[in-house]
Amino acid sequence: MQKTNFENLEIYQLSEKLADEIWSIVFEWNHLAQDTVGKQLIRSTDSIGANIAEGSGRGTDKDYSRFLKISRGSLYETRHWLRRAYKRKLLVQTQINGLSLIINELTPKLNAYIRSIGTFNMETKIIKDQKPKT
């Protein structure tokens, strides 16, 4: 399958990496843990990348920015479910450390990308509005 623009984004690739790691971990849990915390954790993590992808296809910077912010909300929700899983002894510290590395790389990059949306178009508009006087 050929990659589309969103698939080339580092934030999307990091979200996939995080989702795949979490899937592998949750797959090993007992049924009760999978059915409660596990499903919520997988859904919130999968939602990070899904919203990056969906927003990229919306066509406007405003829509894209909105979906990226939803993605950021899903990232924060993922952090919540990881805390719950750790407190319930479903995760060990080494797993948390590994997942935290991905989250700590993804979070500032996602925030920076959100801030960058629309910047190019605003700069282009400013240049167009500054037509030379004749």
C-alpha positions in Angstrom: 0.0 0.0 0.0 1.4 3.4 -1.0 1.7 6.0 1.8 -0.4 9.1 1.7 0.6 12.5 3.1 -0.5 11.8 6.6 1.3 8.5 6.7 4.6 10.3 6.1 4.0 12.5 9.2 6.3 11.7 12.1 3.4 12.3 14.5 1.3 9.7 12.7 4.2 7.2 12.6 4.7 7.7 16.4 1.0 7.2 17.0 1.1 4.0 15.1 4.1 2.8 17.1 2.4 3.6 20.4 -0.8 1.9 19.3 1.0 -1.2 18.2 3.0 -1.4 21.4 -0.1 -1.1 23.5 -2.0 -3.7 21.4 0.9 -6.2 22.1 0.8 -5.5 25.8 -3.0 -5.7 26.2 -3.2 -8.9 24.1 -1.4 -10.7 27.0 -3.8 -9.5 29.7 -6.6 -11.6 31.2 -10.1 -11.3 29.8 -11.4 -8.9 32.6 -8.5 -6.6 32.1 -8.8 -6.7 28.3 -12.5 -6.1 28.4 -12.3 -3.1 30.7 -9.1 -1.0 30.8 -7.7 -2.8 27.7 -10.5 -1.8 25.3 -10.5 1.8 26.5 -6.7 2.0 26.2 -6.7 0.5 22.7 -9.5 2.8 21.6 -7.9 6.0 22.9 -4.5 5.1 21.4 -6.0 4.1 18.0 -7.9 7.4 18.0 -4.7 9.4 18.1 -3.7 8.3 14.6 -7.2 8.0 13.3 -7.9 11.7 14.0 -4.6 12.7 12.4 -5.6 10.7 9.3 -9.2 11.9 9.2 -8.3 15.6 9.8 -5.8 15.5 6.9 -8.6 14.6 4.5 -11.0 17.3 5.6 -9.7 20.0 3.3 -9.5 23.1 5.5 -7.0 24.1 8.1 -9.7 24.8 10.6 -11.1 21.3 10.3 -7.6 19.8 10.3 -6.7 21.7 13.4 -9.9 20.6 15.2 -9.1 16.9 14.4 -5.5 17.3 15.6 -6.8 18.7 18.9 -9.1 15.7 19.2 -6.0 13.6 18.6 -4.2 15.4 21.4 -7.2 14.7 23.7 -7.0 11.0 22.8 -3.3 11.1 23.7 -4.1 12.6 27.1 -6.8 10.0 27.5 -4.3 7.3 26.7 -2.0 8.6 29.5 -5.0 8.3 31.9 -5.6 4.7 31.0 -1.9 3.9 31.3 -2.0 5.3 34.8 -5.0 3.2 35.6 -3.4 0.1 34.2 -0.2 0.7 36.2 -2.1 1.3 39.4 -4.0 -2.0 38.8 -0.8 -3.8 38.3 -1.5 -4.6 34.6 1.7 -2.8 33.6 5.2 -3.0 35.1 7.6 0.0 35.3 9.7 -1.1 32.3 6.6 -1.1 30.1 5.6 2.3 31.4 9.1 3.6 30.7 9.1 2.3 27.1 5.6 3.7 26.4 6.6 7.0 28.1 9.5 7.4 25.7 7.1 7.4 22.7 4.5 9.6 24.5 7.1 12.1 25.5 8.4 12.3 21.9 4.9 12.5 20.4 3.3 15.1 22.7 5.5 18.1 21.9 5.6 17.2 18.2 1.9 17.0 18.0 1.5 20.3 19.9 4.0 22.0 17.5 2.2 20.6 14.5 -1.1 21.9 15.8 0.4 25.4 16.1 1.9 25.2 12.6 -1.5 24.5 10.9 -2.6 27.6 9.0 0.7 29.4 9.4 1.7 28.9 5.8 -1.7 30.1 4.5 -1.6 33.2 6.8 1.9 34.1 5.6 0.8 33.6 2.0 -2.3 35.9 2.6 -0.1 38.6 4.2 2.2 38.6 1.2 -0.8 38.7 -1.3 -2.3 41.6 0.7 0.9 43.6 0.5 0.6 44.3 -3.2 3.0 46.9 -4.6 1.5 50.3 -5.1 1.3 51.5 -8.7 
